[in-house]
Amino acid sequence: MPLYTYDILPDGTATPTTGTSPTGKNGYRWFHFDLKDAELPKWVNAHLHPIPAGALLQTETRPRCDVHDGGLMLNLRGVNLNADGPADQMVAVRMWVTDQTVVTVRMRRVFAIEDLRQEIEAGAAPDSSAAFVETLASRLTERIQSTVFELADQVDDLEDAIHDDDDAPLPENLASLRRTAIRLRRYLGPQRDALMALAATDTPLGNNALHRRELANLAMLTVEELDSLQGRLTAINDHHAAQAAAAQNRNSYILSIVAATFLPLGFITGLFGVNVGGMPGVDSPAAFAILCLSMLGITLMTFVVMRWFKWI
């Protein structure tokens, strides 16, 4: 059975109903189902054409907008505000809309629909099925934009940290922000296309093309912002990678200088450390001092040679 069903009149008033017919006496009838409802396949197959019925029963969906037999098949996505996952694991709304019928199906709770239901119960329901679609799409888009803007604020903070300290450490949340932007872009690209198709389609549900075009424009701006965020996050990651590579190169350079300086000294100490007869200076008390001074002179000469060749 539906989660709830309303008969909505043109004046915006609504009455809950238990009727199973797709249409009411006046206005339009809204059915809201859970996809896990065992009665849903029986109801859609009994009252709807097989094509929209199949679209409503799909477990995996992508945003779409198609006109079929005087009605509209529309799938949209919204940010996940449930406690079972992050916002970028988006929730889907499957819709079949005609002049007299609105059927929405969800797998997880959609807060935009819950808000719309509260307005309906308060007597401020959309006055037509077309207005219902536009209102729901607006609520979904508003929440998506809010999520994307919050993501943009976090990216701004990362860029400010680099500006304040060029050697700032790699942010711990950089990888998660990049994953969030990628996941949102994955769904919002098709959603932009679906809303643009909705704006361009001469639907039988009404002629408020201006509002639909505005929704498509907002979706396009959101996708462009996500594309920008992905580029900015990549630039931040590249900056930190370049800083880490530069630090590693500096450390390797210093170690190379130290190794080059001590290489001849190691040779000399190894040579004079052999335990064989005939070693010079064995019986001379000044031999150790002479050896140390010689090694110091070799070190200074090595330093001068490196400076001469501009290695340091």
Secondary structure by P-SEA (a helix, b strand, c coil): ccccccccccccbbbbbccccccccccbbbbbbbccccaaaaaaaacccaaaaaaaacccccccccccccccbbbbbbcccccccccccbbbbbbcccccbbbbbbccccaaaaaaaaaaaaccccccaaaaaaaaaaaaaaaaaaaaaaaaaaaaaaaaaaaaccccccccaaaaaaaaaaaaaacaaaaaaaaaaaaacccccccaaaaaaaaaaaaaaaaaaaaaaaaaaaaaaaaaaaaaaaaaaaaaaaaaaaaaaaaaaaaaaaaaaccccccccccccaaaaaaaaaaaaaaaaaaaaaaaaccc
